[in-house]
């Protein structure tokens, strides 16, 4: 990503509680200070030894490097399609 498009990234930190583990493979997680939102995660995503009732801190950040890599791959695929479809400079590809 060009330097002029870089943005300051901050992390979102969320309080979470493991409400229960179902079938030994899915953790039901309650999110937020009031634990009103719920998500299900594979147990494999949890820290080793985490169990029912454990309190967690989930941190979410933007992965700029991964996004830039995906954008590069999309551009490469678009260029390849453009070459194969003989529609130079156009985005309405004939496949």
N, C-alpha and C positions, 0 to 999 in steps of 0.2 A: 504494500500500500504506500503511495507517495507520502512523503513527510508532511505535506500541507493538509492531508486528510486525516492525519493521526489525531485521535482524541484522547483526552485524559480518561483513563479507565479507573474506576473505583469498584470496589467489591461490595456486593450486597451480602449481608450476614443475617441468617435466619435461624431463630430458635426452633428446635424440633424435638419431638418426643416419639420414641418407638412405642406405639400403642399396642401392637401385637405382631406376631410372626405367624403367618398362615402356611400350612403344608411344608414347613421348613425351607421355603424358598422365596416367599414374598413378605416383605416388611410393610406394615401399614404405619405410615409416619404422619403425625399431626404437626402442622406448621404454624408458626407465629406465636406471639406472646399469649394469645388466648386459645391457641391450638384449635382454631376453627376450620382451617383448610386441611385437606388430607391428600396424600399421594401414596401410591404403592411403588415400592422399589424392590428389585431383586436383592435378596439377602447378601449376595456377593458384592454389592456396592457399599455395604456397611463396614465399619472398622471390625477387625477380628475380635470376637468375643462380645459384640454388641447384642443386647437382648431386650425383651419387653421391659418397658419402664425407663430405659436409659434415655438421658437427655443428650441431644446433639447440637452442634453448631454447624450449619451448612453455609458454605461460602460460595458465591457465584461470581465469576468474573467473565469478561468478554475475552475471547481468544482471537486476538487480532491476526496472529500468524496463521492460524487455521483458516480464517476467513480469506486472507490474502491468497493462500494456497488454493482454496476452492475457486476464487475468482480467476486466478491464472488458468486453472484447469478448464473452466467454463469458456474463457477466451480462446484457449487452444482448440477446444471442441468446436466452437463457433467458426473459427478460421478453417478448420478441417472441413466442416459442412459447406462453408462458402466455396472452398476450392472444388469440392466434389459436385456441387450443384450449379456451378457456372453463374452465380448471382453476385458477382463481385460488388462489395459495398452495400449489399442489401441484407436484410434479416428475414426475408420471406423465402426460406429455403425450399427448393424442390427436391424431395427425397426420392 
